Amino acid sequence: MSAIPTELETPAAPFTGTPRKVTPHQTQNEALSFEKSSPGKRAYRLAPLDVPAVRPSALLGDAARTEPAALPELSEIEIIRHFTRMSTWNYAIDLGMYPLGSCTMKYNPRVNEYVARLEGIAEAHPYQPVELSQGSLSILKDLEHCLLAITGMDAITLQPAAGAHGEFTGILLVRAYHQARGNARRTVIIPDSAHGTNPATAAVCGYEVVNLKSNPDGGVDLEALRALVDENTAAMMLTNPSTIGVFENEIAAVAEILHSKGALLYMDGANMNALVGKTRPGDFGVDVMHLNLHKTFSTPHGGGGPGSGPVACKRILEPFLPAPTVRTGADGTHTLDFNRPQSVGRVRMFYGNFGMFVRALAYILANGPDGLRQTTEDAVLNANYLRAKLEDVYELPYKTPSLHEVVFSDRRQLKHGIKTGDIAKRLIDYGFHPYTTSFPLIVPGALMIEPTESESREELDLFVDAMRQIAREAEENPALVLAAPHSTRISRLDETAAARKPVLRWKAAPAATPLTPDTPAREW
Ligand SMILES: *Cc1c(COP(=O)(O)O)cnc(C)c1O
């Protein structure tokens, strides 16, 4: 990698204002960012007004603007180029591997998008009467049926809009269950390897979090658990497989210890990608769990789309599920059941993120049971391939067999002053999205890598080459790694300043000419 390019002046600019400093790999066009608005430019021309002009103040009174909105003024092609250019600066699963451990950033198959765009589905409205929504309701029912078959649970709500929202809903069910039995109880036990959302969920639901230390293999220490569980324990929240990609071998014993004191077992099922088609939480003692459709079931993730975190539970928790639920009559007609006196209430408007249900169902049906099982096997194989190819250069703190993800530590690179965050930034130069850094907390300097089943052997080999090359650079040229990334538009940010003084939106310069009652109406 060559050093960061030096700055040079742009040629005399065709626009007014001071010349901008740009780096050689930027084109003249890139310098024309939207701060370079010039007065009077328009991306459109409205047809001449053919109705009497009405002043906004006549319609809006005091609420009408008194100053122009001071939006950038640009031509259509300038705007198109601006946004198209910015879209090329992003990284996406459609561009390359996204090994973000704990997040299952898998490819979103296009068949999902095709189905979600079918007219009858895309144009359905939640206020349509139930008689005209039978197709949509049967999509909900079919998805519920598939997810129950996959998890081995008895009942489900699709409402929650994210994993953390699912956790919240699930612990509300736990609370309602205990309350109905006369005592909401006080504590929720959470292992130190838990996803950060777990303790947050317990606290938001009014529970005190009791921390459980992991055993040397990263699993639950049964003796420690036995000592912690008592009549005040409402539930334990357990991520399985854990955040270090390890299956909890003693899961049935964990459930039994909890049940013996009347406590429930919540499973954070965000990592179900490692279990689908192989084993079912309902069969190993879990009482309630959430799924992440935007992880395991390939619906878009993060900025790519809204999430979905269905909550599945055992029969004992069913009365408390959010309303409405979909009921299917003997004749196959679906109705919505709002009459649920013990329900925790609605947790999301309408029925949840319907477009995600369509995509998840398309994914499940396109794969079928054997395909889903194969997906699980490929995800686990890929993680173990990376583990085998990298464990001689990166420290592997837990030697327990890995499932869908593998967690290394930066211990060997630290000798040269290189931390996990530096390796991750250097990975960007090699064309990969960074893995998850510094998580889980039980591994100091963690490199948490989840390749998912989406990646081919060829892509994994490129990733291995990059990681091995960075390990070499860490020894031979640490300064190169410490200054990475070198290939991005913006190089290393001052993370403290970014956190303390975030610039979250573009602000217009103050308006040149305030609006007056004489300003022509179309300028408002
Ligand atoms: C992603 C994740 C969550 C949270 O899911 P969101 O949809 O991001 O709210 C919870 N637990 C685990 C283990 C996860 O990986």
The ligand as an SDF file (V2000), in Angstrom:
LIG
                    3D

 15 15  0  0  0  0  0  0  0  0999 V2000
  -27.9610   -9.1370   17.0130 C   0  0  0  0  0  0  0  0  0  0  0  0
  -28.1600   -9.7230   18.3250 C   0  0  0  0  0  0  0  0  0  0  0  0
  -29.1380   -9.2050   19.1980 C   0  0  0  0  0  0  0  0  0  0  0  0
  -29.9370   -7.9490   18.9080 C   0  0  0  0  0  0  0  0  0  0  0  0
  -30.6590   -7.9680   17.7220 O   0  0  0  0  0  0  0  0  0  0  0  0
  -31.1070   -6.5740   17.0450 P   0  0  0  0  0  0  0  0  0  0  0  0
  -32.0060   -6.9700   15.9350 O   0  0  0  0  0  0  0  0  0  0  0  0
  -29.8480   -5.9190   16.5990 O   0  0  0  0  0  0  0  0  0  0  0  0
  -31.8110   -5.7710   18.0920 O   0  0  0  0  0  0  0  0  0  0  0  0
  -29.3180   -9.8400   20.3900 C   0  0  0  0  0  0  0  0  0  0  0  0
  -28.5760  -10.9060   20.7480 N   0  0  0  0  0  0  0  0  0  0  0  0
  -27.6190  -11.4350   19.9350 C   0  0  0  0  0  0  0  0  0  0  0  0
  -26.8200  -12.6400   20.3850 C   0  0  0  0  0  0  0  0  0  0  0  0
  -27.3770  -10.8600   18.7040 C   0  0  0  0  0  0  0  0  0  0  0  0
  -26.4320  -11.3550   17.9190 O   0  0  0  0  0  0  0  0  0  0  0  0
  1  2  1  0
  2  3  1  0
  2 14  2  0
  3  4  1  0
  3 10  2  0
  4  5  1  0
  5  6  1  0
  6  7  2  0
  6  8  1  0
  6  9  1  0
 10 11  1  0
 11 12  2  0
 12 13  1  0
 12 14  1  0
 14 15  1  0
M  END
$$$$
